[in-house]
């Protein structure tokens, strides 16, 4: 079985280890470590990384990984899983999206061991984690004051990546182009098949998003033959069949003011539908925001204050019937959020 060394520590087959991977030292003479949890089976198989908090204020992924690590049912039959709950430890400490040098870590890959602080962290993650992995799942949320419907973004033109995205089991898949400097771009260039899971909002736990992420990761591990667990089929329509959106766009505010939202995440909208009104503190309505095309709302701004030009509603466009997509969103909500809301 291939040798696995992370942070200078050799991890033999059949072992589960926690590693504090050194990243860099701050000017306070404080060492910063990236936490890593590795589970290796005795049997040879694929290696996959599950990462969160590349943006330090995106916390749902941290909780998804915490719950997965604590699951007694997560027993590998083959291969290796590398969990990295906090890639951007600095951002988590500061409850900030960015690195201390004000850089977006997800625009600094592949980085360099002699580059900026963000570049050093990016390079460390690629060389210590991603280089070992055939597959990866990177967990994200919406930005500050924005929520995302559970969705997977990936290069769906690649057959195997698309198969993994479909098996993940959320209602919406976005065929998303690679962004310059992103983890996903660098991972793909190194030969790693990667899914980006987007759900919820920054600095908040969202139970639906967490449960959908846990189930999706388990579905992928089952599909890769790494754990023994049945993926529920569809006798009661409890497994979500995803729909693929090849395009999406943000509808923006046409005035500055106080917002009254008329549509929510997961809503079907038709071209010309009124999405929100914008008015003054004294009650005057300045203008309304309308859908420019028919589709499904997969992201929205939460704060009821906007400046002209602010992104308000992220709408995905499908070739399939929108009613079926909305039905699958409702099925996911009913399935993952039963009456008892205790964490699973």
Secondary structure, DSSP 8 states (H G I E B T S, - for coil): ----EETTEE--TT-EEEEEEEEEE-TTS-EEEEEEEEEE-SS---EEEEEE-SSTT--HHHHHHHHHHT-TT--BSSSEEEEES-S-HHHHHHT-SS-TTS--GGGS-S--TTS-HHHHHHHHHHHHTGGG-SEEEEEE---TTEEEEEEEEE-TTSHHHHHHHHHH--SEEEE----TT-HHHHHHHTT-EEEEEEEEETTS--HHHHHHHHHHHHHHHHHTTSB------STTS-S---EEESEEEEEE-SS-EEEEE---TT-EE-TT-EEEEEE-TTS-EEEEEE-SS-EEEEEEE-SSEE-TT-EEEEEEE-SS-HHHHHHHHHHHHHHHS-S-----
